[in-house]
Amino acid sequence: MEKINPDALAESGDVEQDERSGVQKVTEEMILDYVAEELHALPPYSARPFAEWLDQNWGEFNEDGTETVGSVIAGALADWRGGLRY
C-alpha cells in the first residue's frame, strides 16, 4: 500500500485539478494507516470511522485545490474532534 505524503497536493474533487502533477490520490485505507499508525492521532476504534468519513467528505476540506494532504487531514482531525475547520 502506498503511504501518505503529507506534503503532496490533495485531491479536490475537480477532475482537471486532480490530474495536476504532484496530486496524491488518497484511499480510506491510507488515511486509516496514517492517522492511527504514523501520527498516532486517534486510536484504531476511532480512526476507522474517521477514515471512512474523511474518504467520503475529502473534497469539503480542499474545495479550491490548494491544500496539501497533510493540511486536509489536520483540518479534518480538528473538525472530527469538535474544533473549527482551519
C-alpha positions in Angstrom: 0.0 0.0 0.0 1.2 3.5 -0.9 2.0 5.7 2.1 0.6 9.2 2.5 2.9 12.0 1.6 1.7 14.9 3.8 3.4 17.5 1.5 1.7 16.3 -1.7 -1.1 18.3 -3.2 -4.5 16.9 -2.1 -7.3 15.9 -4.4 -10.1 18.4 -4.6 -12.8 16.5 -6.5 -12.2 18.6 -9.6 -11.1 16.3 -12.4 -8.8 18.9 -14.0 -7.2 19.9 -10.7 -6.7 16.4 -9.6 -4.8 15.4 -12.7 -2.1 18.0 -11.9 1.4 16.8 -11.2 2.1 16.3 -7.5 -1.5 15.4 -6.5 -1.7 12.3 -4.4 -4.8 10.1 -4.6 -5.6 9.0 -1.1 -7.7 6.0 -0.1 -9.6 5.2 3.1 -7.1 2.6 4.0 -4.2 5.1 3.6 -6.0 7.6 5.9 -6.5 4.9 8.5 -2.9 3.8 8.4 -1.6 7.4 8.5 -3.8 8.6 11.3 -3.6 5.5 13.6 -0.1 4.2 12.9 2.0 7.1 11.7 0.5 10.1 13.5 -0.9 8.2 16.5 -3.6 10.9 16.4 -6.6 8.6 17.0 -6.9 5.1 18.5 -7.9 2.4 15.9 -11.5 2.3 17.1 -11.9 6.0 16.3 -9.5 6.0 13.3 -11.6 3.6 11.3 -14.8 5.7 11.3 -12.7 8.8 10.8 -11.0 7.4 7.7 -14.4 6.3 6.3 -15.9 9.7 7.0 -12.9 11.7 5.6 -12.8 9.5 2.5 -16.5 10.4 1.8 -16.0 14.1 2.6 -12.5 14.8 1.4 -13.4 17.4 -1.2 -15.1 19.6 1.5 -11.6 20.2 3.0 -10.0 21.2 -0.3 -12.6 22.8 -2.5 -10.2 25.2 -4.1 -7.5 22.6 -4.7 -4.7 24.4 -2.9 -4.3 22.3 0.2 -1.8 19.5 0.9 -2.7 16.0 2.0 -1.3 16.9 5.5 -3.4 20.0 5.8 -6.6 18.3 4.7 -6.0 15.6 7.3 -5.1 18.1 10.0 -8.3 20.1 9.3 -10.4 17.0 9.2 -9.0 15.9 12.5 -9.8 19.2 14.1 -13.3 19.0 12.8 -13.7 15.4 13.9 -12.6 16.4 17.4 -15.2 19.2 17.6 -12.9 22.0 16.6 -13.3 24.5 13.9 -12.1 23.9 10.4 -8.9 25.7 9.5 
